[in-house]
């Protein structure tokens, strides 16, 4: 088997694995909307210029969520 075939197979496997991970990534955030609504979270302004979104909740803490760059 040629080295190029092995490299192509490895790249194809990596692409398929990444697509699978991206498809199932939304399930991690499923509980956030429920938590946000139950704890009356409101957005706060980000001052550090990062890609985080802060939410002040009635539990006295600011919870940060990562925003997807567009």
C-alpha positions as CSV (number, residue, x, y, z in Angstrom):
1,X,0.0,0.0,0.0
2,X,1.4,3.4,-1.0
3,X,2.0,6.1,1.6
4,X,-0.3,8.5,-0.3
5,X,-3.2,6.0,0.1
6,X,-2.6,5.8,3.9
7,X,-2.4,9.6,4.1
8,X,-5.6,10.0,2.1
9,X,-7.4,7.4,4.3
10,X,-6.2,9.2,7.4
11,X,-7.4,12.6,6.2
12,X,-10.8,11.1,5.2
13,X,-11.1,9.5,8.6
14,X,-10.3,12.8,10.3
15,X,-12.9,14.7,8.2
16,X,-15.6,12.1,9.0
17,X,-14.8,12.1,12.7
18,X,-14.9,15.9,12.8
19,X,-18.2,16.0,11.0
20,X,-19.6,13.5,13.5
21,X,-18.3,15.6,16.5
22,X,-19.8,18.8,15.0
23,X,-23.2,17.0,14.5
24,X,-23.4,16.0,18.1
25,X,-22.0,19.3,19.6
26,X,-25.3,20.9,20.0
27,X,-26.4,18.4,22.6
28,X,-23.8,19.9,25.1
29,X,-25.7,23.2,25.2
30,X,-29.2,21.7,25.6
31,X,-29.3,22.3,29.4
32,X,-28.1,25.9,29.1
33,X,-31.5,27.3,27.9
34,X,-33.3,25.6,30.7
35,X,-30.8,26.9,33.3
36,X,-30.9,30.4,31.8
37,X,-34.7,30.6,32.0
38,X,-34.9,29.0,35.5
39,X,-32.4,31.4,36.9
40,X,-33.5,34.6,35.1
41,X,-30.2,35.2,33.4
42,X,-29.7,38.5,31.6
43,X,-26.8,39.3,29.2
44,X,-24.0,41.5,30.4
45,X,-21.6,43.4,28.2
46,X,-18.2,41.9,27.6
47,X,-15.4,44.4,28.4
48,X,-12.3,42.3,27.5
49,X,-13.1,42.0,23.8
50,X,-13.1,38.2,23.9
51,X,-15.5,35.9,22.3
52,X,-17.4,35.2,25.5
53,X,-20.9,36.1,26.3
54,X,-21.6,36.8,30.0
55,X,-25.0,36.2,31.7
56,X,-25.8,37.6,35.2
57,X,-28.1,35.1,36.9
58,X,-30.1,35.2,40.1
59,X,-27.7,32.8,41.8
60,X,-25.3,35.7,42.1
61,X,-22.7,34.5,39.5
62,X,-21.9,35.6,36.0
63,X,-21.9,32.5,33.7
64,X,-19.9,32.7,30.5
65,X,-20.9,31.1,27.2
66,X,-18.6,31.0,24.1
67,X,-20.1,32.7,21.0
68,X,-19.5,31.3,17.6
69,X,-17.6,33.6,15.4
70,X,-19.4,34.5,12.2
